[in-house]
Amino acid sequence: MKNCLRDFRKGRGLRQAELADALEISRQTIIAIEADKYDPSLPMAYRLAAFFGVPVEAIFFNPWRD
């Protein structure tokens, strides 16, 4: 799923490992999400959105929406 997680992370000046630690997930998971190679679960998507204080739709693009 296309996303702009990297932009949000860099906007906060965070390294991948720092974001992973804050969310208690692996750095590899962050790498895979940013590379569009892994679609996070809905709860993980909401955790990411809550961390950045934005709606899920601000980070993840819905491919079925016009």
C-alpha positions in Angstrom: 0.0 0.0 0.0 1.4 3.4 -1.0 2.3 5.6 2.0 4.2 8.6 3.1 5.5 7.2 6.4 9.1 8.1 5.4 8.1 11.8 5.0 6.4 11.8 8.4 9.3 10.1 10.1 11.9 12.4 8.6 9.7 15.4 9.3 10.1 14.5 13.0 13.8 14.0 12.6 13.5 10.3 13.6 15.7 7.4 12.4 13.9 4.2 11.5 15.2 2.5 14.6 13.8 5.4 16.8 10.4 5.1 15.3 10.4 1.3 15.7 11.4 1.6 19.3 8.7 4.1 20.0 6.1 1.8 18.5 7.7 -1.4 19.9 8.1 -3.0 16.5 11.2 -4.0 14.6 13.2 -1.7 12.4 12.7 -4.1 9.6 9.0 -3.6 9.8 9.5 0.2 9.4 11.8 -0.4 6.4 9.3 -2.8 4.8 6.3 -0.4 5.3 8.3 2.6 3.9 9.3 0.5 0.8 5.7 -0.5 0.2 6.7 -4.2 0.7 4.5 -4.7 3.8 1.0 -3.6 4.5 0.6 -3.0 8.2 -2.4 -4.4 10.1 -5.2 -2.0 10.8 -4.2 -1.6 14.5 -0.6 -0.9 13.4 -1.8 1.7 10.9 -3.8 3.4 13.7 -0.8 3.3 16.0 1.4 5.0 13.4 -1.3 7.6 12.8 -1.7 8.2 16.5 2.0 8.6 17.0 2.1 11.3 14.4 -1.2 12.8 15.4 -2.8 12.5 12.0 -5.6 10.4 10.5 -4.6 7.1 8.9 -5.5 8.5 5.5 -2.8 11.1 5.9 -0.1 8.3 5.9 -1.7 5.5 3.8 -3.3 6.0 0.4 -6.5 4.2 -0.3 -6.1 2.6 -3.8 -9.9 2.2 -4.2 -10.7 5.8 -3.6 -11.0 8.3 -6.4 
